[in-house]
Amino acid sequence: MSQRYIKEIENIIRKNLEHRGLDRARLVNELEEAAMELLSSSTVLILTGFVIRDSLTGETDGPIGAISLASSLEQLGKEVVLVTDIYTKDILYSCCSVKEVKASIEIVPLEKAEESCYELLKKYKPSHVIAIERPGRAKDGRCYSMRGEDLSDLVPNTDFLFQKSKELGIPRLAIGDGGNEIGMGKISSIVTNFVDKGDKICAAIGADYLILAGVSNWGGHALSAALSILTNTMLLHDNTTEILLLKSIIASGSVDGCTKKSTLTVDGLSLEDNIYIFERIRNTVEDAIDIESNETIA
């Protein structure tokens, strides 16, 4: 029964993928398998933050999804560590305040980024590593925006977290919406052939589980929703909190990654558009939990 509802959520978050050419990618049961994997987790590193050069702050997509997932994992008794750079640090702190997330926040510096990532793995010994809307290095070793803008001089190379995790046998999950994020190497042929500037911007590094979403925040909510369904517990917040999260990160300097403006939008989509998707995800969870509860009573 749960599989049907998780599949429905997977379909909900695919909205808008066709605008970037990623609708051609079909990753069967990836959301359910990723959620099942996280049920066995103990300590989870969640990596997020995508800097916008014009404002030198992180964009509105990524942190909200990361905090949504962090909160869900903490409710399930998992330890969570949030990892980012200086541009998204304050944004994550504001999100944690709204959601009362207790996770530590670690900042990876531009210089000696690989050394910093290695120290994080030694310090926390994570069972799982997740990247949500985090820039990944392309095959040329550089880091790009969707427009092909080189961001390598701003973005610490956090690919190393995924590279070293693979060597250590740590499961790696990733969420993205454009092809230039960590984890997208898993579908490099799709990105290269069907995404605008895909051959240039495609992130080289892959993931064990990759969740594609029209907006990466939706992917974080989707993972929280899948965990909710599998545990028969509502782990997602409500619409009011979702709006508060967006308002809080705008107040902390975040901007829309597409418009570059300080507005209540994500990837050029209005607040109403984002809340519509969030409501559909949450309503699907409510339906699944209600049916599960009724079956248990019967």
Secondary structure as UniProt FT lines:
FT   HELIX           2..12
FT   TURN            13..16
FT   HELIX           17..19
FT   TURN            20..21
FT   HELIX           22..24
FT   TURN            28..29
FT   HELIX           30..39
FT   STRAND          43..48
FT   STRAND          51..52
FT   TURN            53..56
FT   STRAND          57..59
FT   TURN            61..62
FT   HELIX           63..75
FT   TURN            76..77
FT   STRAND          79..84
FT   TURN            86..88
FT   HELIX           89..99
FT   STRAND          104..107
FT   TURN            111..112
FT   HELIX           113..124
FT   STRAND          128..132
FT   STRAND          137..138
FT   TURN            139..140
FT   STRAND          143..144
FT   TURN            146..147
FT   TURN            152..154
FT   HELIX           159..168
FT   STRAND          172..176
FT   STRAND          183..184
FT   HELIX           185..187
FT   HELIX           188..194
FT   TURN            196..197
FT   HELIX           198..201
FT   STRAND          209..212
FT   HELIX           216..231
FT   HELIX           239..251
FT   TURN            252..253
FT   TURN            257..259
FT   TURN            267..268
FT   HELIX           271..297
//
